[in-house]
Every structure is written in structure tokens, then in C-alpha cells.
Amino acid sequence: MENITERDSLYRHLEEVSTLELLENINREDQKVALAVQAVIPKIEPLAEVIAQKMQAGGRLFYLGAGTSGRLGVLDAAECPPTFGVPPEWVVAIIAGGDAAIRQSQEFAEDSHTQAWVDLQTWKADEQDVVIGIAASGTTPYVVHGLRMCRQQRITTGCITCNPGAPIVAEADYPIVVVVGPEFITGSSRMKAGTAQKLILNMISTTVMIRLGRIEDNKMVDMQLSNNKLIERGTRIIADQLHIDHKLARKLLLQYGSVREALKNQKT
């Protein structure tokens, strides 16, 4: 297996380069990421479809990762409840080393061959669920062996990696291999690989939530009203939809507690 994420950077002697040139070259590399993601949309589609089907039947989506990849899973999962108004147990991120690893590296946690399955079992993961392993290298033992155990238990698996032929690919029913090339800093997969993973996670969770009916038209009608900005956004949606003034729209939003409920009760 060629480990593309460890291939030598296209740029040399970075310590001698001006700030402007550094920024321009990083941006030049970043522009390659969206095209790499575009190329794997046909692989993303069936994974998003099966997740939506499983979740419509009561299943859950799990992200399984370590280090940067694990943190990206945590970020995407954490955004689902406030954005789409879903319970936090609908999309669950599990990271090697536990919550402490979100802020600080947990030495050797990613090297465990058994802990991922232990962690999944605390959530009682089963055949109704889908587990996506996230690993830029595709070799992280915590993730690879976690997916292997899932498949043995007939749990649907997917993966997001940046290395063709990586071990994780063989453990995924729906593998996504997005080849972004060598990193600007050799081996620093928090850069292009991390950007690609975040783009794909956004695509998957957003598409699935739309398929689950959590968006109407292009509006977040189930978003949590957790701050003044979101209350103001909800007020504007209601005012526009019902053709009423801002003051009445805000009153309805606060009365019913969500954009969806306010619109439903006023349209009936």
C-alpha cells in the first residue's frame, strides 16, 4: 500500500519562505481538496442513502476516529442537535481516548485493537446502526479493528480515508477514498486530509437530515433556539413564510418553541 498521506511535500525549505508565499501555497493546496471530494461523490451517495434508510427505521449514525479524524467526527456530531433539532443520540461520535482526547492527545489510545468495540458497546450498537470509521491514513488500529468487529456483528460500516488500499477500506461496506495528495507539511494530515474529511462529513450529515425531513425548503425549521441569533433567524423565517410583521413572528416563535411548530399551528 502506498501511503499518500505520508508522501513528501511538494514544497521545500518552508522556513525560508515569506509569510505571503506560505499562505498562497497552502491555499493552492487547499483548492485541490474540493475537486478530490467531487470525484468521490458517487461513493458518498450510497453511504448517505443507507444511513437515511437505517435512521428512518430507528437506527443511529456513529463516527469512529482518533486524533484529528476523531475530533472532526465529534464536531460534526455535536452540530446536529442545534442545527436540525435532533436528539444527541441520533449521531454519536466516539474518539480514541474518550472526551479528554478532544482537547489533548491521548498517547497510544489509537493503537488499541479492542477498545473501539468496547466503546461502541457502551452505546449498544447493533444491526440497526451505521458506523463510519474516519482515518486519514486508513491504518489506525482503533478504527480498523472497530469496523472489523462491527462487520462481524452485521453492523453496516463505512469509512473516510485518503489512502487507496488502506486496511480500513477492506473493513467498510461503503468505503470513501478521497485522494488529496501529499500535505503541505509532510504527513500533517490535519491539513488537506482533514479538510476533505470535514467536507464529506458535512455532506453526509446534511444530506441525511434533509432526507429525514429536518429541513423545509432550505430552512432549519427544527433548529434549537439556543441564542438570540437563532431566535432572530427563526423569527425571520416565520415572518417571511406567514407574511406577518417581525413582532408577531417572534411572539409565535417563543410561544410554540420552534419554527416548525409555529408554522404548523398557524397554517392549520
N, C-alpha and C positions, 0 to 999 in steps of 0.2 A: 504493500500500500504506500503510495506517495503521499506524504503529509504536507499538503499545500500550505496549511496554516503555519508551518514551521519553515517554509521556504524563505531564502534570504530576500530582504527588502530590495526593491528596485532603486532605492536611493542610498547614497553613501555619504560618510563624513558629515552626519547631521549636525554635529556640534560646531561645525564651521560655517553653517548656512545662516543667512539672515532670518529674522523673525518673519518678514513678509514672505520669503520663499518657502519657509517651513509651512506656513498657513496655506499658501497656494498649492503646495504639493499634497498636503493632507486632504484638501478639498478635491484635488484632482483624483485622488484615490477613492474618496467617498462617492464621487459621481459614478463610479463603476458599480456600486452596490445595487442601486435601483435596477439597473439593467440585468444584473445577475439574478435578482429576485424575480424580475419579469419572466426570465427564462424558465423558472420552475413553477409558475402559476398552474400549469397542468398537473403538477404533483400536489400542490396545495389544495386544489379543488376537491378531490375525492376525500381527503382527510377532513376538510371542513364539512363536507356533506355527511360523513359518517358520524362526526361529533354532533351535528344538529339532530340527526336521527336518534342517536343514543340519548341525548339530553331531552328530546321531546318525549321519550319513553321513561324519563325519570333518572337517567344516568348523570354522571358528573364528568368534568374535564380536569385531569391532573397534569401539572407540569412537573417534571423531574429534572433537576440540574445541579451543578456545582459551580462555585466561583461566579464569574461574570454571567455565565449562562443561567445559573440558578437565580441570580439576582434579577435578571431580565424576566424570568418566569414569575417571580414574586411581584415585580412591578405590574405586569400585565394582569395578573390575577387580582391584585389589590385595586385596580382601576375599574373592574367590572361592577361591583356593587354600587359605587356612586354614579357611574355613567349610565348603567342600564337598570338599576334598581333591583338587582337580583340578590338572593342570599349569598353570603360569602362561601358557603359550602358548595355552590354550583361550580365554581372554578377555584381549584386549590393548587397552590404552588408548594412544592416540597424541595428544600435545598439541603445539600450535604452539610452536616454540621449544625443543622437547626437554625433557629432565628438569629442566633449570635453570628452566624456566617453572613448575614445580610450586611452587617457593618464592618466586620473584620474577618480576615481569612482564618479558617479553622484548619490547622495543619493536618494533612493526610486524611481528612474526612472523605475526600473524593476517591480515595484508594480502596475503600471498603467494598467487598464483594457481596455483602449480606445486608447492610444497613438500609439500603433503599427499600427493600421489601418489608423490612420491619417498620419503616416509616409509613409506607403505604397501608400496611395493615392497621395502623392506628386509626386510619380513616375507613377501614373495612372495604377497601377497593375490591370490586368484583366485576363480573362479566357485563354488567350494565354500563360500566365506565369506559373512558378512553384515557390512556396515559401517553403523554408526549415527552420523550426524552430530549433534552436540549444539551448539546455538547459540540462546541466548535470543532474540536479535534476528532470527535467521534470515537474516542478511545477511553473516556473517563470510566473507570471500573464501576463506580457507584451507579452511574446511569445505565451503562451497558448491561450489567447484571440485574439491575432493577427491571429493565424491559424484558430481559430473558425470563425472569420469574413471572412477569405479567403474562407473557405468551404461554408459559406452561399452565397458567391458571385460566387460559382462554379469555384474557382481557385484551381488548383491541389496543394496539400500540402504534405510535407514530414517532418520528424523530426529526430534528432540525440539526443538520451538521454541515460543515464546509469542506469535508474531505471525502471524495468518492472512494468507495471500497472500505471505508472505516468499519470497525466491528459493530458499531451501533446500527448500521444500515441493515445488517442481517437479522437484527432483533426487532425491526419495525415492520408492521404490516403496511404502513404508509410512510415510507422514507422520503424526506425532503433533503436533497443535497444541493446547497447553493454555493457555487464556487466563486469566491470573491478574489482569489489570488493572494499573493503574499501581502503581509501587512506593511504599513509604512515603517513601523519599528518591528524588526524581525520577531515573529512569534507573539506579538501583542494582540491577541485575538479579541480584546475588548474594543478594538477599533472597527475595522470593516466587518469582521465576522459578527461582532456584537451588534452592529447597526443592522446587518442583514437579518439576524435573529429577531431583533425588535420589530422590524418591518413585518416579518412573517407572522409573529405572534399577534401584532395589531390586526393584520388581515384576517387571521383565523378567528380571533375572539369577536371582532366586529361583525364579520360575516355570519358567524353562528348566532349572535344575539339578534341580528336582523331576521334571520330565519326563524328564531324563536318568538318573533313578534314584539321585541322590546323597543323597536323604533317605528314611529308612524311618519310617513312621508320621509323627511330627513331629520326629524326632530327627536330629541331624547325625552320622550314623554314620561319615562319612568325614573328619571334621574332623581337622586336624593337631594332634598332641599337643605343642604348642609352648610350653606353660607349665603351671604347677601347677593353675591354674583349669580349664584344658581337660582335664587328666588327671583332675581330680576330677569334672568333668561326665561324662566318658566312663565313669568308674567307677560313677557313679550309674545311668547308662543300663544298663550291663551287670548290675549288682546287681538292678535292677528287672525287667529282661527275663528273667533266668535265675533269679530268686528265690534269690539267694545273698547271703552277707554281704559287707560292704564290702572286707574284706581280700582275700578270694579274687577278687572282681571286679577289684580293682586289679592283682593279680598276673596275671590273664588279659589285661588290657588291655596291660600292659607286655610280656607275653610275645609277644602277637600283633601289637602295634603299631598297632592301630586297633580301634574299636568293632565295625565290620562284621566283621572277621576273627575277633575274639574270639567274637562271637555265632555266626557261621557254623560255627566249629570245635567249639563246644560243643553246637550243636543237631544236628550230624550224627552 
